[in-house]
Each structure stands twice: as structure tokens, then as C-alpha cells.
Amino acid sequence: MYNLNELNYFITVAQTSSFVKAGQLLGISSSAISHSMRNLEARLHLRLFNRNTRNVSLTEAGEQLYRKISPLFDSINQEVNALSHFTNTPSGTIRINAPSIAVEHIIYPKLRDFLPRYLLIRIEIQADNSWADIVKQGFDMGCRLGDDLAKEMIAVKISPPLKMTLVASLKYLIRTSIPEQIKDLDKHRLIGMRISTQHGTELPWECTQAGKTIKYHPHSQFIINNHLRKQAALDCLGITWIARADVEQELASGELVELLPDLPLPMILFIFIIQVAKVIRMCLN
């Protein structure tokens, strides 16, 4: 394969008819240009330029080579220059992996304003509560709860804290005792969540007591990793630990009852694991 730099130098000399002017345009010395052209002629076993002390002109072979390759280099330059829209105008597809609650309460509300502003960006979201390997599965970014992050990932907090709460239906509570402290949950039917089979145990329920974070490890009768935990509570299947934002309406209507309201439940922070930091910074602004 021929040296493309030499061919580019050849085109510039042919257009300027001068080693000096070609060198000025290319940012190199005229002697370097002249040396490069001699090397090209030696490899082709052809003389491409007629030279004298003041002028440089193309030979017949040089004219033919210029006519053939000059449009090709113009086309290459146009295609390379066309890539500038990737830096000047945000575009492309962003694949996001995130738990359902993050999609509904954090990500989608931001996208309502973001997408009309950036019409060349295409967003694909997979609502997934199983904590998929975002790199292995081809996602550009992922959203996780708290500080459970994979190694070597860049994390940025993307929302204020979201409060968790313990809830059960009134019909369920009528038939049993109301828990007065966290250990009383052992006596109840519980509705839990397991992030993935790889994590093994259920997701612990966290609360704060005497300034310390306590993790309650439920042994649930029913375990599911999506929003059906709320429906299961409404169907009197037991007590569940859930984001308060997901049950505000049911708490207001009395369909669900908040338990241990005086026991502060910690806030869960949403964090993005970023693969394309520039785009996500735009999204968060």
C-alpha cells in the first residue's frame, strides 16, 4: 500500500505548482516535500514532475495520477469533515439499563424535556431490576441503587434521595398484629425482592435507629423483583418495603397503611454508571 501522506503531498504540490507553497499549506519544509516526492517517483518508477529553479509542473504521468486520485482525496476529506456533527450536534443511540423505579420517577421525567431539545439522539431504555452487566450486554449507561457499583465505573448522583417505606393493606393488618419494632416483622408474611440469582439473598430492608443503619434481612413468602410488590401488598399477601413514591396514592386513599412511621427509613440514592459521560451530563442539566 502506498504512503497516503506522500499522495496527499503530491496533490498539494500539483495544485500549487510549488514545493514552497505546498510546504506552507501542509506545515512542513519544502525540502521535506521535495524528498517525499522523489521517494514516490522512485517507488512508481515514473517522473511525476518537471522541475526547474522556479517552477514545478506535472508530467503526463503526473497529470493522470492527479486526475484519478484528487477526487478520491476530496471525498475522503468531505466524509471526515462530516463527522464534525457528532461533536457539534449531539446524535446517536444511547442504551440505558435501569430499575423500573428509576425509569419512572427519575429518568423519564428528565427525558420529557431532553428529547425535544436533541432530535438526533435516540434513547432506548431497558427497565431491568436484575442489575445486568451493562458493559457485557452493550449498554451505554446504567442506573443503580445506592453505592452498589461495578469496579472502574464512573458514578454521578442523578437525583435527590428517594424515601423507602414499609406498607401493608388494612385488610391484612386487621387479621394480625401491627409491628411496633423492626424485629416484629419476623412474625409476619413478607413480600421481598431479590435483585438477581447471583446475589443469592433477598435485598435487605434498611432503617435508621439511634443514628445507626440497621439492615433487616427478610425471609419472604413471596419474592419478586418488580412493581408487583405493591399489588401483592394490596392483595393482602403481607408487608413489603417499597419506594414511597410508588405508593403515595394508595397511602392517601387508605388502601395501604404505612408501618413503623416513627422509624426513619433511609433514603436510597440513585447513581448512574456512565459510559458516555458527555451525553449524560447534557441529560442531567
N, C-alpha and C positions, 0 to 999 in steps of 0.2 A: 504494500500500500504506500502511495506517495505521501510525502510530508505535506499536510494541508496548510501549514503555515507558509511553506515555500510557494504553494499555489496561490495563496492569498497575497503574498508579496508580489508575485508575478502579475496578478490582476491589477494591483495598485500601481505598479510601475507602468503597465500598459496604459492605464487611464491617465497618468500624469506625465508620461514620456520623460520621466526624470527620476534618477535614484535619490537625489537630494529631496525632492518634494515627497516622494513615496516614503522616505525615511521619516520626514517630519510628520506625515499623517499617521504613520504606524508607531511613532515614538521610539525608533531605533536609528542607528547611524547609517549613512549612505553606504559606507564601506561594508557594513553587515548585510545590507540589501544586495549589494553587488556580489559579495561572496556567496550568498544564498542562491542567487540566480545562476552563478557559474556551476554550483553543485547540481541544480536542477537540470541545466543543459547537459552536464556530464552524464547524469543518470538516463536522460532521454536520448543521448547521442544525437542531439539536434541543437542548432543555434536558434534561439528564440528572439534575440535582439540584435539589431545593428547598432553599434556604439561608435561614437567619436568623442572628442573632448567636450562638446557642448550639447549633443543631442543623443537621445535613445529612441529607436523606433523598432517596431515589430517586424520580424521576418515573415515570410509566407506561413511557415510552420507556427510561428508565434501568433499570427492573426487567427489561424484555425483553432488553436488551443484556446485563445481568448474568447472567441465566439461561442465555443462549446461549453466552457466551464463558468464563464461570468454569470449567465442566468442562473446556474445552479447555486452559486455562492449567494446571489441576490435572494434566491428563495430560502436558503438556509438562514440568512440574516433576518428575513421577514418573520420566519417561524420562531426564531429565538426572541426577537423583539415582541412578538405576540404574547409571549409568556409573561410579559410585564403586568398583564391584567390580574395575574394571580397575586401580585404584591400590591397593586394599586386598587383593585376591586376584589373584595373577599368573594370567593366562589368555591364550589366543590361540595362533596358529600361528607357529612360528619355523622358517624355512627356512635350512639351513646347507649351504654348499658347502665341501668339504674333500677333500684327498687320502686315498686308501684307508688309508695307514698311520696317519694322524691319527685317522681314524674308528675303526679297530680298536684302537689302543693308547692313545689319549688321550681322545677324545670319548665313545665308547660306555661305557667303564668309569665315567666320571663320570655318565652318564645313568642307569645302573642304580640309583643312589641318588636322583638328581634327580627322575625321572619319578614314582615313587610318592609323593613329597612334594608335587608340584604337579600334581594330577589334571586341572586345567583347561588345562594347557599341552600343546600338540600339537607334536611335533618331527618335521620332515621333513628328512632328510639326503640329499644327492646326493654320493656318493663320486665325485670327479672329479679326475683328475690333470692336467687341462689348463689350470688357472688361469683359470677363466671370469671374466668381468666380473660380479662379484656384484651390483652396483647395476643394471646394464643388464638382467640376467636375473632380477631380482626376489628375490634372496636377502637375508636379514636380516643374515647374517654369513658370513664365510669364514675358512678356516684356510690359512695359507701357511707355507712353509719359510723359516727364516732371516729376513732383513730385506728380502725382495723384496715390497715393499708398494706398492699404488697410492697416488697422491697424495691428501692430505686424508683419509686413513683413520686411525682411532684404533686403535692396536695395543696388545695386552696379552699378555705371555707366559703360556702356559697349562700348561706342563709343564716338568719338568726336561729337560735335554738328552738327546737320543737318539743313541746311537753308531752310526756307519756302519762297514761293514767290506767288504773285498774277499774274495770267495769263488769257488771253483770246485769241481767234483766231483773226487773222487780218480781216477776213470777218465779224465777229461780230462787231469789232471796227469801220469798215468803215461805218456801218449803224447807229452809235450812237456816243456820245461824249466820249472822253478819260478822265477818272477820274484823277484829279490833286491833290486831297487830300482824306483822308480816308472816310470822310463823303459823298463824291460824289458817293460812292458805293450804296447809298440808291436809286439812280436814275437808277440802272442797274439790269438786270436779273442776279441772282446769283446761283451758284451751291455749295451747302453746304454739311455738314456731321454731322450726329447725331451718337454719339458713341453707345448709346443704348436707348431704350424707358424709361429706369429707370432714365436716366439723364435729360429727358424732353426736354431741349432746344438744339439747334444746338451747335456744337463746335464753340466757338468764334475764330475770326481771330485776332491774336496778332501782334502788331508792336511797334516800339520804336520811340517816338517823344519827343524831348527836354529832353532826358535822362530818360523818364518815359515809362513804358509799358502801351500801350493802347489796350484794348480789344474791337474789333468791333463785335457786335452781328448781324450776317446777318439774313435776313428774305428771305430765298432762295425759288425760284420757284421749284427747283429740289434738292432733298436731297438723298444722297446715301452714304453708309459707306465703299466703296471700291475704287479701282483704276479707275473705270469708270468715276470718276470726270474728269480725263484728257480727256477721249474720249468725254464726254459731252462738254467740252470746245472746242475740235477740231470740234465738230458738231455744233458750233455756238450757244450753249444754254446759254452762259453767261460767267461770271467771276468766277474763283474758286481760292481758297487758297490751295496750294499743296506743297509738298516737292520738292525743286528744282532738286534734284537728279532724280526725276521721269519724269522731262520734259526737261532735258538738250538737248536731241536730237531734240525735237520739237522746242525749242528756237533757236538752231543753224540753223535749216532748215528754220525758219521763219514761220512755221505753227502756232506757238503760240508766243504771244508778252508778255514780262514782263511789268507789270504795277507798277507805283509808285516806280521805281528803286532807287530813292533817299531817300525813306522812309525805313530805316533799319528794316527788319523783324527779329524777334528774332530767335535764334537757339532753336530747340527742343532737349532736351536731352533724350536719351533712357536709361531706368533703368530696370534692371532685378529684379523681386521679387523672391527671392531664397528660395527653399525648400531643395535642396540638394547642399549646398554651396561648398563642396569639389569638386564635379564633375564640377560645373560651373567654379570654379577657374581654373581647368585644361583647360577648353574650351576657356577661355579668355586669357590664356598665349600664 
